[in-house]
């Protein structure tokens, strides 16, 4: 099972991987991740925008 996380800054460089974005997640576990180039990050943003436009994201209220 893959539970991916991603970070994209200014539609530019990005990270896609399995690590939780905490110090323990980034340094204390064996994880897999890749750095996205500007072009890859831009295509990923477009893909996410298409998913959102199709109504595939659900808002979850804070707990």
DSSP file (Angstrom, degrees, kcal/mol; ACC not computed):
  #  RESIDUE AA STRUCTURE BP1 BP2  ACC     N-H-->O    O-->H-N    N-H-->O    O-->H-N    TCO  KAPPA ALPHA  PHI   PSI    X-CA   Y-CA   Z-CA
    1    1 A X              0   0    0      0, 0.0     2,-0.5     0, 0.0     0, 0.0   0.000 360.0 360.0 360.0 138.5    0.0    0.0    0.0
    2    2 A X        -     0   0    0      2,-0.0     2,-0.5     0, 0.0    16,-0.0  -0.969 360.0-175.8-117.8 127.1    1.3    3.5   -0.8
    3    3 A X        -     0   0    0     -2,-0.5     2,-0.1    15,-0.1    14,-0.0  -0.786  24.7-164.4-119.0  83.2    0.2    6.5    1.1
    4    4 A X        -     0   0    0     -2,-0.5     2,-0.3    12,-0.0    14,-0.2  -0.350  11.2-164.8 -78.0 148.9    1.9    9.3   -0.9
    5    5 A X  E     -A   17   0A   0     12,-3.3    12,-2.5    -2,-0.1     2,-0.3  -0.910   8.7-167.5-122.9 154.5    2.5   12.8    0.3
    6    6 A X  E     -A   16   0A   0     -2,-0.3     2,-0.4    10,-0.2    10,-0.2  -0.996  14.5-167.9-146.0 151.8    3.5   15.7   -1.9
    7    7 A X  E     +A   15   0A   0      8,-2.2     8,-2.5    -2,-0.3     2,-0.4  -0.994   8.9 179.8-135.9 129.4    4.7   19.3   -1.7
    8    8 A X  E     -A   14   0A   0     -2,-0.4     2,-0.6     6,-0.2     6,-0.2  -0.995  13.1-153.9-132.3 127.4    4.9   21.7   -4.6
    9    9 A X  S >  S-     0   0    0      4,-2.1     3,-2.4    -2,-0.4     4,-0.1  -0.890  73.0 -22.6-105.8 122.0    6.1   25.3   -4.2
   10   10 A X  T 3  S-     0   0    0     -2,-0.6    -1,-0.2     1,-0.3     3,-0.1   0.826 115.1 -66.5  53.7  37.8    4.9   28.0   -6.6
   11   11 A X  T 3  S+     0   0    0     -3,-0.2    -1,-0.3     1,-0.1    31,-0.1   0.762 123.2  93.1  55.6  25.6    4.0   25.4   -9.2
   12   12 A X  S <  S+     0   0    0     -3,-2.4    -1,-0.1     1,-0.4    -2,-0.1   0.241  76.6   9.8-115.1-124.4    7.7   24.8   -9.4
   13   13 A X  S    S+     0   0    0     -4,-0.1    -4,-2.1    -5,-0.1    -1,-0.4  -0.214  70.9 176.0 -61.2 149.8   10.0   22.2   -7.7
   14   14 A X  E     -AB   8  36A   0     22,-1.5    22,-3.4    -6,-0.2     2,-0.4  -0.940  27.5-135.5-150.5 171.5    8.3   19.5   -5.8
   15   15 A X  E     -AB   7  35A   0     -8,-2.5    -8,-2.2    -2,-0.3     2,-0.4  -0.994  14.3-176.3-131.7 137.4    8.6   16.4   -3.7
   16   16 A X  E     +AB   6  34A   0     18,-2.3    18,-2.6    -2,-0.4     2,-0.3  -0.984  32.1 113.0-134.0 121.9    6.5   13.2   -3.9
   17   17 A X  E     -AB   5  33A   0    -12,-2.5   -12,-3.3    -2,-0.4    16,-0.3  -0.941  69.0 -93.7-168.9-171.6    7.1   10.4   -1.5
   18   18 A X  S    S+     0   0    0     14,-2.8    15,-0.1    -2,-0.3     2,-0.1   0.586  78.8 108.5 -97.9 -13.7    6.0    8.2    1.4
   19   19 A X  S    S-     0   0    0     13,-0.4     2,-0.2   -14,-0.1    -2,-0.1  -0.400  70.1-122.8 -71.6 137.8    7.5   10.1    4.3
   20   20 A X        -     0   0    0     -2,-0.1     2,-2.0     1,-0.1    -1,-0.1  -0.538  33.4-111.6 -67.7 146.9    5.3   12.1    6.7
   21   21 A X  S    S+     0   0    0     -2,-0.2     2,-0.3     4,-0.1    -1,-0.1  -0.340  84.5 102.6 -85.7  59.1    6.5   15.7    6.7
   22   22 A X  S  > S-     0   0    0     -2,-2.0     4,-2.5     1,-0.1     5,-0.2  -0.848  86.7-106.4-128.3 165.9    7.8   15.5   10.3
   23   23 A X  H  > S+     0   0    0     -2,-0.3     4,-1.9     1,-0.2     5,-0.4   0.916 122.7  47.0 -62.5 -40.8   11.4   15.2   11.5
   24   24 A X  H  >>S+     0   0    0      1,-0.2     4,-2.7     3,-0.2     5,-0.5   0.920 113.8  47.9 -65.8 -43.1   10.7   11.6   12.5
   25   25 A X  H  45S+     0   0    0      1,-0.2     4,-0.3     2,-0.2    -2,-0.2   0.860 117.9  40.7 -65.5 -36.0    9.1   10.8    9.2
   26   26 A X  H  <5S+     0   0    0     -4,-2.5    -1,-0.2    -7,-0.1    -2,-0.2   0.729 134.1  17.6 -85.8 -22.7   11.9   12.4    7.2
   27   27 A X  H  <5S+     0   0    0     -4,-1.9    -3,-0.2    -5,-0.2    -2,-0.2   0.616 120.3  53.1-123.5 -18.0   14.8   11.2    9.2
   28   28 A X  T  <5S+     0   0    0     -4,-2.7     2,-0.3    -5,-0.4    -3,-0.2   0.550 100.9  52.6-102.9  -7.4   13.7    8.2   11.4
   29   29 A X  S   <S-     0   0    0     -5,-0.5     2,-0.7    -4,-0.3   -10,-0.0  -0.817  82.9-108.3-123.8 162.4   12.1    5.8    8.9
   30   30 A X        +     0   0    0     -2,-0.3     2,-0.3     2,-0.0    -3,-0.1  -0.853  54.7 163.8 -88.0 118.9   13.1    4.2    5.6
   31   31 A X        -     0   0    0     -2,-0.7     2,-0.4    -5,-0.1    -5,-0.0  -0.812  34.3-127.7-132.4 168.4   11.0    5.9    3.0
   32   32 A X        +     0   0    0     -2,-0.3   -14,-2.8     2,-0.0   -13,-0.4  -0.964  36.5 151.5-120.5 139.3   10.8    6.4   -0.7
   33   33 A X  E     -B   17   0A   0     -2,-0.4     2,-0.3   -16,-0.3   -16,-0.3  -0.991  25.6-152.2-162.4 158.3   10.6    9.8   -2.5
   34   34 A X  E     -B   16   0A   0    -18,-2.6   -18,-2.3    -2,-0.3     2,-0.5  -0.982  20.6-125.5-134.8 147.2   11.5   11.7   -5.6
   35   35 A X  E     -B   15   0A   0     -2,-0.3     2,-0.4   -20,-0.2   -20,-0.3  -0.795  29.2-138.5 -88.2 131.1   12.2   15.3   -6.3
   36   36 A X  E     -B   14   0A   0    -22,-3.4   -22,-1.5    -2,-0.5     2,-0.0  -0.729  10.5-131.7 -91.5 138.4   10.0   16.7   -9.1
   37   37 A X     >  -     0   0    0     -2,-0.4     4,-2.8   -24,-0.2     5,-0.2  -0.282  35.0 -97.7 -73.8 171.7   11.4   19.0  -11.8
   38   38 A X  H  > S+     0   0    0      1,-0.2     4,-2.4     2,-0.2     5,-0.2   0.927 126.1  48.2 -57.8 -45.9    9.6   22.2  -12.6
   39   39 A X  H  > S+     0   0    0      2,-0.2     4,-2.1     1,-0.2    -1,-0.2   0.900 112.7  47.2 -63.4 -42.0    7.9   20.5  -15.6
   40   40 A X  H  > S+     0   0    0      2,-0.2     4,-2.2     1,-0.2    -1,-0.2   0.911 112.2  50.2 -65.5 -42.5    6.8   17.4  -13.6
   41   41 A X  H  X S+     0   0    0     -4,-2.8     4,-2.3     1,-0.2    -2,-0.2   0.912 109.9  50.6 -62.5 -42.7    5.5   19.6  -10.8
   42   42 A X  H  X S+     0   0    0     -4,-2.4     4,-2.3    -5,-0.2    -1,-0.2   0.918 111.1  48.1 -62.3 -43.9    3.5   21.7  -13.2
   43   43 A X  H  X S+     0   0    0     -4,-2.1     4,-2.3     1,-0.2    -1,-0.2   0.867 110.4  52.6 -65.1 -35.4    1.9   18.6  -14.8
   44   44 A X  H  X S+     0   0    0     -4,-2.2     4,-2.5     2,-0.2    -2,-0.2   0.908 108.6  49.9 -66.1 -41.9    1.1   17.3  -11.3
   45   45 A X  H  X S+     0   0    0     -4,-2.3     4,-2.5     2,-0.2    -2,-0.2   0.924 110.5  50.0 -61.7 -44.7   -0.7   20.5  -10.4
   46   46 A X  H  X S+     0   0    0     -4,-2.3     4,-2.1     1,-0.2    -2,-0.2   0.918 110.2  51.1 -59.8 -43.7   -2.7   20.4  -13.7
   47   47 A X  H  X S+     0   0    0     -4,-2.3     4,-2.1     1,-0.2    -2,-0.2   0.924 110.8  47.9 -59.4 -46.0   -3.6   16.8  -12.9
   48   48 A X  H  X S+     0   0    0     -4,-2.5     4,-2.4     1,-0.2    -1,-0.2   0.887 109.7  52.9 -63.7 -38.7   -4.8   17.8   -9.4
   49   49 A X  H  X S+     0   0    0     -4,-2.5     4,-2.5     1,-0.2    -1,-0.2   0.873 108.2  51.3 -63.7 -36.7   -6.8   20.7  -10.8
   50   50 A X  H  X S+     0   0    0     -4,-2.1     4,-1.6     2,-0.2    -2,-0.2   0.901 109.6  49.5 -66.5 -40.9   -8.5   18.3  -13.2
   51   51 A X  H  <>S+     0   0    0     -4,-2.1     5,-2.3     2,-0.2     6,-0.3   0.915 112.3  48.2 -62.5 -42.5   -9.4   16.0  -10.3
   52   52 A X  H ><5S+     0   0    0     -4,-2.4     3,-1.7     1,-0.2     5,-0.3   0.922 109.7  51.6 -63.8 -44.4  -10.8   18.9   -8.4
   53   53 A X  H 3<5S+     0   0    0     -4,-2.5    -1,-0.2     1,-0.3    -2,-0.2   0.810 106.0  56.0 -62.8 -30.0  -12.8   20.1  -11.4
   54   54 A X  T 3<5S-     0   0    0     -4,-1.6    -1,-0.3    -5,-0.1    -2,-0.2   0.461 117.7-114.7 -81.2  -0.9  -14.3   16.6  -11.7
   55   55 A X  T < 5S+     0   0    0     -3,-1.7    -3,-0.2    -4,-0.2    -2,-0.1   0.767  74.8 133.7  76.3  26.0  -15.5   16.8   -8.1
   56   56 A X      < +     0   0    0     -5,-2.3     2,-0.4    -6,-0.1    -4,-0.2   0.464  48.1  82.1 -91.2  -1.0  -13.3   14.0   -6.9
   57   57 A X        -     0   0    0     -6,-0.3     2,-0.4    -5,-0.3     0, 0.0  -0.833  64.6-155.3-101.8 143.9  -12.0   15.9   -3.7
   58   58 A X        -     0   0    0     -2,-0.4     2,-0.3     2,-0.0    -2,-0.0  -0.968  15.1-127.6-120.1 131.6  -14.1   15.9   -0.6
   59   59 A X        -     0   0    0     -2,-0.4     2,-0.5     1,-0.0    -2,-0.0  -0.607  21.8-161.0 -75.6 133.3  -13.9   18.6    2.1
   60   60 A X        -     0   0    0     -2,-0.3     3,-0.1     0, 0.0    -2,-0.0  -0.974  16.7-128.2-117.3 122.6  -13.4   17.2    5.5
   61   61 A X        -     0   0    0     -2,-0.5     0, 0.0     1,-0.1     0, 0.0  -0.337  33.5 -98.0 -67.9 150.3  -14.2   19.5    8.5
   62   62 A X              0   0    0      1,-0.1    -1,-0.1    -2,-0.0     0, 0.0  -0.290 360.0 360.0 -64.2 152.7  -11.5   19.9   11.2
   63   63 A X              0   0    0     -3,-0.1    -1,-0.1     0, 0.0    -2,-0.1   0.411 360.0 360.0-103.3 360.0  -11.8   17.8   14.3
